[in-house]
Amino acid sequence: MPQFAQRIGRARPSAIMQVAEKAKRLKAEGRDIINFSIGVPNFLPGDHVYAAARESLAHDSGQYGSNRGSDTLLKAFLAHLEKIGLTGYSVANLASGIGAKQLIYNLAEALLDEGDTIAFAVPYWTSYRDIAAIVNAKVDLLPCPAAQDYKLTPQQLQTALEKKPRVFLFNNPSNPTGMVYGRDEIAALADVLVRYPDTWIITDDIYHAMVFDDLGYYNFAHARPELRDRLIFVDSLSKTYGMPGWRVGLMAGPESVAKAIATLNSNHITSIPEVVQAAAVAALEGPQDVPASKRREFQAKRDQVMDVMDAIPGVVCPRPQGAFYAFPDVSIAFGRVHGPSGLAIDDDLTFCGALLETKGVACVPGSAFGEPRAVRISYTCPTPQLVPGLQRFAEFFAELN
């Protein structure tokens, strides 16, 4: 049999999806499972989005679309950027893709040669490291433990940039921690970034509409507009509008980068489907009541999660202010035994396995995100399931010997 390319040996299946699939399988077998594992918003977009899709189908052209994205979509995204204070862009600075993940993969292909370095904070979204491995880039991991609220410091960033990575990848609000960088924190990091002009900056800010406590969303370009010459802002409709299955990602950056993404698109996806683009335009331009309502709902759910985390002795959970995740450090459980089942808790993997087996609660081990002392809780489950799931989580700790 002929051999595979070496890169496929560096590709790994999503750890998050593996947990989600196991939870789904157990539920199909009749188990009472509460799923805190999958990071989908679990709501649907407004009726106007479906109306736009139906209208598009009724007048389907049947033709290929633009590799960059239709003018209508890009202009809608341009208006969206201006609403969040990212001004000064034109359609030439924009491109679309099949979700933010595909755009980040394309950016890795466009900006990183084999052996180049990409730097990002730990904890990180699982696909960052996987994509880097596929394109054979080196990774500089910047540890940000719970003791520093899972946030990168200016000194850490400076130390990383002194090594001249080709790309610095930044995620705000964060998946998996839900942490949000405020105005002053962004400004302090931006002041470091301007001193290192040879590094590209990617801001993966797909949760920017899910910021709580009136904290507000800030980007490096807000603090230091001169960074726009090498900064790429990545956005998605998935989380904000309840449209993960529609697969719409968007980016804004230097014209040369947008052109490179369009060129890569021309060699694999060609374009986003016409009906999907119509739905995306409706989401961006139409009523914003659904995202606003869901932001308030997730903030209330965050409060419920934190009430439980704060009450469990030894669990450390920095208070998230965005997205829909909590990332408690559960290492207090390591080296102990779950009394009723006799299952030993050696690490985050056995913790999540025992929690799922004994309590029917699915969480993702923190090692999937580079932090093996923690687990990720996604609190997007149906509201009636949240309190019972959190109660089971607390009961599990109470049963440890």
N, C-alpha and C positions, 0 to 999 in steps of 0.2 A: 504494500500500500504506500502511495506517495506520502511524504512528510508534510505536516502543517508548517506554516510560517512561524518563526520564533515568537512573534508578537502575540499569537493566540495563547501561548503558554504563560504570558504575563497578564492575560485577561482573567478576571475573577467574577463569578456571579455575585449579584448584590446580596450582601449579608442581611439587609433589611427585608428584601423580598423572600429570602429563605425562612426567616422567622414568620413573616406574614403568611406564607404558604403552609407552614406547619400549623399555625393557628387555624387557618381555613380548613385544613384537613381534619383536625380534631373536632372542629365544630360540625363538619359534615358527618362525623362518626357519632354525633349526638352529645358531645361534651358541651357544657355551659362555659363558653369562652368569652372573655372580655378582651378586646384587642387594643392594646396601647402601642402597637408596634409600627403601623403604617402611617406615613406622613402625608395623607391625603386630607383635604379640608372637609370632606363629607357633607357638602352642600352643593346645590345646583345653581347655575346662573339664573338671572332674571328672565322672565318670559320674552322680553324684547330681543334677547340673544337667539332664542329658538325661532322667533318670528323672522329675524334677519336670515337665519339659515334656510328656513322654508322659502323665503323670497328668492334667495340665491339659487336654490335648487329649481325653482320655477323658471328661472331665466339662465340656466346653466349654459355656459359657452362651450364646454367640452374641450377647452384648449389648455395648453401649458400656461403656467403663470410665470411671473418674473422670478429670477433666481434670488433677487434681493428682497422681494415682497412687493405687493401692489402699492401704487402711489397712495391709494385710499387708506390702506393699513398703515403705511409709514407716516402719513400725515396725521392720522389718529394718534399714533405713538408719539409723534413730535409734540402734539398738544398735551399729551399725558406727561411728557418730560417737563414741559414748561410749568405745569401745575405743581410739580414737586421741586421746582427751582433749578432744574437742569436746563439752562437756556443757552442760546448761541449755536445750537445745532441746526443742520438742514437735513433734508432727505438723503443727501450724499453721505451723511455720517451714520446712517442707519442700515440695519439688515435684520432679517428674520430667520428663524430656523424651526425645526421640529422639536420644540421645547427648549428650555434653557440648557439642559444637559447636552443636547446636540451642538448648541452654540459653544459651550465650554470645550467640548471635544474639538470642534473646528478651530477654536482659538488656540488650543494646544498644538494642533497640526500647523497652524499658521505662524505661531510665534516661537515654538520650541524646536530646535534641532536635537538629534540624539545626543545625549550627554549634557545638554543644558540643564540648568537648575531652576526649579519652581519652588518658591517658599510660601508657606501658609501656616496658620496657627493650628494648634491641637487643643481641643477637639476640632475635627474637620468633618465635612460631609464626605461620606464614604467614597463617592465617585471621584473626588479630587485625586486621591492617591492612585486609584485604579486607572484613571485616564493617563496620569503621568507615566505609569508603568507601561501602558500600551504603546505610547509614543517614545518610550525608552529615555525619559528625562529623569534626572536626579531630583530628589526631593529634600528640601531643608525644612524639617518640622520644628515649629516654634512652640514649646510646651506652655500652655496656659491653664494651670490646674484650678480646682475650685477655690483654693486659697487666694487667688487673684481674680475671682469671679469669672473665670474662663475667658479673660480678656487680655489681648496683646498690649504690652507696654511700649512706649516710645523707645526705651533702651533696647528691648528685644528686637524691635524692628530695625533700629540702627545697626545692631550687631549683625543681623541677617543681611542687610543691604550692603554692608561693607564687603561682603563676600561676592557681590555683584551677580545676584541671580538674574536670569533673563526675565522672569515673571514673578511678581508678588500677587497672590490671589487672596482676596479679602471677602468675608461673608458677614453681612450686617443687614437685618437681624440674623442671628446664627442658627443654623441647623447643625448640631443637635441641641444646643444649650438654651436657645431662646433669649440669649443675652443681646442687648442693644447698646451700641456705642452712642453716647450723647454728643452734643455739639462740641464741648471742650475736648473730649477724648478724640474725636475725629480731627479737630484742628491740630492737636498735639502730634498725631500720627502723620498728618499731611505736612506739617513743618519738617518732619524727618524725610518724607518722600521727595520733597523738592530738591533735596541735596544730593540725590542719586539719580541723575537723568538717564542712565543707561538701562533702567529696569521698567518693563511694562507693568501696568497696574490693571488688574481685573477686579471689579467689584461685583460680586454675585449678591445682588440685593433683591432677590425675588420675593422676600417677605416684607418689603418696605412699607406696604400698606397695612401691615399687621403689627403696629407699634402701640403699646399701651401707656397708660398713666400720663397722657399728654406730653410724653417725652419728645415726640417729633422724630422725623427721619433726616439724617445728615449724611452727605457724601463728601469724599475728599475734594471734589470739584467745587462744592459750596465754599469750603474753607480756602482753597488755593486754586482758583480758576486756571492758572497756568499749567496745572497737571493734566488738563484735558487733552493735550497733545500726545499723551501716551496712556491715557486712562480709558478703559472700556467698561461701560456700565451694562450689566446683563439683567434682564427682567423676564418675567413670565406671566401668563394669564392664569396659570394653574392654581396658585394658592389664593390670589386676590379675588378671583371671580368664580371659584369652584369649577374650573375647567381643566383638570389634569389630563383627562383623556382626549381633549381637543388638540393637545400638543402644539402650543404656540409659544415660542421664545422670541425675544427681541433684544437687540443690542444697539448701543450708541457709543461711538468712539471716533477716532481719526478716520478720515475718508479712506486712507490706504488700507486700514483694517477692515472697514465695512466692505470695500471692494474685494479683499481677499476672501472674506466669508462668502460673498456672493459667488466668487469663482469656485470655491470648494462645493457650495451648494449645487452648482451647475454640473458637478461631476458625480453627485450621488443622489440628493433628494429632488433635484430640479427646482421644486417650489412647494410651498404650503398649498394644500388643496383650496380651490376657489371658495367652496362653501365654508370652510374653516376660517378663511380670511374675513369673510362677511360677518361671521359670528364674532370674530375678534374685534372688528371695527365697532360693532354694536356694543360689545362689553366696554370698550374704552370710551366711546362717545355717549353712551346711554346713561340712564339713571344709576347712581352709585349707592343706592340705598341698601342693596344686598351686602356688598363688602363692608359698609359702615356698620350694619347690624351685626354681621358676623364678628367684626373686630370687638364690639362690645361683649358679645357672647363669649368669645375666647378669653377676654380679660377676666370675666366672671369665673370661667372654668379655671383659669390660672390661679385665681384666689383660692378656689376649692382645693386644687392640687397642693398649693403651698401650705394651707392649713394642716393638711395631713403630713406632708414632708417635715414641717417644723415640729410636729408632735412626736416623731419617731426618734427615740434617743440614739445619738451617734450618727444619724444620717445628715449629711451636709448638702444643701441644695441652694446655691445662689439663686436669687429671685429673678426669674426671666421677665423681660418686659416687651417681648415680641414673639412673633411666629406662633406656634402652638405646641411647644415642647418644654419639658422640664428634664433636667439632667442630674439627678441626685447621685452623689458619691455614696455608694452602699458598701464600701469596703469594710465597714464595721461588722458586716455579716460574714466576712471571709474567715475560714478556720473554724466555723461553727457548724452545727448539725440541726436540720429541721426536725424537731422532736417527733411529731406524729408520723412522719414518713421515714425517718432515719436517713434522709438524703444529706450528704455532706456538701457544704458550700465552700468550695476551694477558690473560686474566682467569679468573674462576671458571667462566664458561660454557664457554670453550674448553678449560679444564682438564678439566672433567667430560666434554665431548664427546670429547676425545682419549683420555681414560682408558677410556671405554666402547668407543670404536672400536678401540683397539689392544690393550687388555687384557681387555675384556669385563667390566669392573667398573662398576656403576652407583652413582653417588653424587648427591646433590642439591646444586646450586650454593648457596653461602652467601648470594648476593644474594636468594634466595627468602625468607630470614629476616632481611634487612636488613644482612648482613655479607658483602660481596663478596670479602673476603680469605680466606674459609674455605669448606669443604665439609662437609656432614653425612654421617656414616657411621652407619647403623643396623645394629647387629650382632645382629639377631634372625634372621639367615639360618640354615638348618640347620647344626648344628655342624660337620659335615665340610667345609662350604664356607668356613668362616671363615678358617682358616689359608691355604688357597690364594688366597683373595681378598686377604688382607693381603699375601701375598708378591707378588702382581701389583701391588698399590699401591706397594710399596717398589721393585719392579723398574722401574716407570714413572719414578720419580724418578731412579733410577740411570741411566736412558737419556736424560736431558735434557742438552742441550748449552747 
